[in-house]
Amino acid sequence: MCAKREGHWGRRQRALLCCVLVAAWEAAWGQLRYSVPEELPKGSFVGDVAKDLALQLAALRDRGARVVSADRTQYFALHANSGHLVTAERLDREQLCDGVQRCVLRCEVIVEGEMKFYEIEVEITDINDNAPSFRECENELRMSEMTPPGSRFPLSKAHDPDVGVNSLQSYELSGDEHFSLSVQAGADGEKRPELVLAKALDREEAAFHELVLRAIDGGEPLRTGTARIRVSVLDANDNAPVFSQAVYAVRVPEDVPVSSTLLTLTATDADEGINGKVKYSFKGISTKVSKIFHLDPETGSIRQVRSLDFEEGDSYEMEVQAHDGGGLFDTAAVSISVSDVNDNAPEISVRSALSEISEDAPPGTVVALLHVQDRDSGANGEVRCSLVGDVPFRLRSSVGSYYSVVTSRELDREEVSEYNVTVWASDGGSPSLRSSAVLALRVLDVNDNAPVFAEARYSARLPENNAEGALVLTVRAWDADWGQNARVRYRLAEGRVRGAPLSSYVSVQAETGALYALRSFDYEEVREVGLWVRAEDGGAPALSSNVSVRLLIVDENDNAPQVLYPPASAAGAGWTGVELAPRSAEPGALVAKVVAVDADAGQNAWLSYELAKATEPGLFRVGLHSGEVRTARSPLARDAPRHSLVVVVKDQGRPALSATATLTVVLAESVAELLSELGSAAAPAEPGGSLTRWLVLAVAAVSCLFVAFLLLLLALRLRRWRRSQLLPPASGALRGVPASHFVGIDGVRAFLHSYSHEVSLTADSRKSQRRWAADSCCNTLPARPPPDKAAPLLGEDAAGARGAPPDALPVSQSLRTPRRPPSRRLPPFLLIAFPSPLSFPLKRS
């Protein structure tokens, strides 16, 4: 631009910087309207939204609030701490609303927690920040000197982007008396300057005329723009170019290809030569139009150099001049209208959306706010929205282009835990364009499902005599909820078994549902235990369910059969009974019946009877299952009158247990004979039993005496041998033996005499005797014994130690001269035999 700004920026009034016009509520739309001047710095105050909407600041901070707009650029922001609406950037009205008289920016305040939106309109008021300007700073006009006064020549218009009083208000012309200025108002109210020839021209007087055209706005301070006009005076040119029509109008679709020729202008000139050659040019067009259209100066065709967009501009007005070589021209108006084409798909903007929703949310709960718009117009801009699939949501139209996605029925997280809701928006064009947006929504769990057991009822069989703490069975329950609501814990319901608390019999593991036996069960005491197990989830409030558990105690063969008849004897040795059988009884005659029971059940209580022992094996038999004792044949005269029968009663368990019953059967024709037989059999029983007891006692006493005798004898021998070891080594001779009985040979004293004793011992000590041999001693030294014959030196006995004569020794001893010195004597040994009567002669020479 070559416009010169006259004056300087004045000081902005403080009122413009802080001017805020707060409009009252419009009940019909519920909108807020503010007004701020342009060119405010970023962060400038626009309005107190929290106060005007009666919103709590705490709610704004906790729930969150934000400002959104249809444009991609966000011009405003909301301070959550103060609730003030402020500018997000510097606002230039001419850039935002070029060519628009009233510049209004629309936005919405979204309160996240409440799923509500509030529309806000902010009007950007103009300030005189732009001076009028001409597209061309230098303009040249060519006029023939034959041009009559009063002729009018259109001039380039000035452009001022400001509006109202700040826009272009007037033109002024200065510089020459031959020309004057005329300003015409167009149909749209636009001022068009025209140069009027006020005085005839004379080329010989002045070939050029310099003029200055000034454009003035009405702002404060005033701003102006100027353009220089150079008028060249030409020789006579009789004819000016003439357009074929004054106005050229054409309508083209917005999707016309680039470089397409939209229309061709035609102007003719009756002159010949250079004065008849016509050239075309735009006159007074904006920079925006010059970037879209191109005029061929030779052919007059208008070509599109950039794609058209109906949404940016739906019509373009321009002027075209046709010039000949003599400087004459003609002007025609060109109007290009752009028709809309369905080239824009609907745009879906998610203003606010929930990511989670509770499954107990009531129908009609808002989960998302959508803003839908289509930049096309007419039917191409009509948008229809719909949801894809069978989902529990529906669309509800709100104010303007807003839609709410709300729940249409109750949700169930156990059926569907997550939703991907697809929203389709299609326009009314042909072909129709559409777009989509996907809302991801997770359903939060609510404790609305009680635990469910895997089985309607449970039963288990537990063998009796089980170990304490044995696992009985495991109950399982599942909860369709999630997280803590699905955590199941188990416990026993209150109950009693045989008067004792149920908890003393069984327990259940809270986490796993495992049921354990706390004691050993006895089938004979408890055959069945019925209980209830409760499964409870972790929700608040907790939900629970119960299941019945039937515990059957399985019998084991732990009880032997018990014989009821015949009854037990007083001595307790088995079972006994006396029965009478006539000697004239026929085979198969019933004699007695063994009656037995088993505390077990089933096969373990099935009893069988068997005759294990009988005085006469072939005379009686026992029924296998009845226990009846019957005669197998008729009694004979040779059969003993008294018979003893041992009957074994067995059950069918594994292993089988048994009991015995003893029957005494007397073959007699009457009770008196029976009693007589029993009395005669019992009388001799006492002497025999007494004799046996006395014999046992006698044998035990004799054995004890004999063992005591042996121990005493062994003790005496050991004591004597110990004393012999304690004799002084210098004694050299046996005590109690005269020194004359020893002889010294090579310094060794040998025992010369030998003694012989013969002793007889009997069981009766009064019959014991001792005999001395005739040659009881000798005074000769016997010859050396042969080499193969041992000659040990025997030690003296206890009698010799006390000085008693040799004939007082209790056993036979024979001493001879030892072959070794006394210092190397061996201990004596004892050889005892046990003849009956006890007699052992001992002789030594």
Protein Blocks (a to p, Z undefined) as FASTA:
>chain_A
ZZdcedjdddddfklmmgccdddddfknopacddddehiaehiafbdfklmnopafklmm
mnopadddfbfbdfbdcdfknopacdfbdcdfklmmgoiabacdddddddfklopacddd
dddddddfbccddfblbdcddddfkbcghiacdddddddfbghjllcfbdcdehiakbcc
dddddfkopacdddddfbdcdfklombdcdddddddfbdcddddddddddddddddfbac
ddfbfbdcddddfkbcehiafbdcddddfbghjllpccdddehiafklmmmpccdfklop
acdfbdcdfklogbdcdddddddfkopacddddddddddddfbccddddfbdcfbdcfkb
cehiafbdcddddfbghjllpccdddedjdfbdcdddehjbccdddfbdcdfklpmbdcd
ddddddfbdcddddddddddddddddfbccddfbfbdcddddehiaehiafbdcddddfb
ehjllpccdddddddeehiafklmbccdfklopacdfbdcdfklmmbdcdddddddfbdc
ddddddddddddddddfbccddfbdcddfkopajaddddddfkbcehiafbdcddddfbg
hjllpccdddfbdfblmlpccdfklopacdfbdcdfklcfbdcdddddddfbdcdddddd
dddddddfbfklmmmmmmmmmmmmmmmmmmmmmmmmmmmmmmmmmmmmmmmmmmmmmmmm
mmmmmpcfklopaehiafklpcceehiacdfbdcdddddddfblklgccdddfblbccbd
cddddfklccddddddfklmnopafklpfbdcdddddfbdfklcccdddddddddddddd
dddZZ
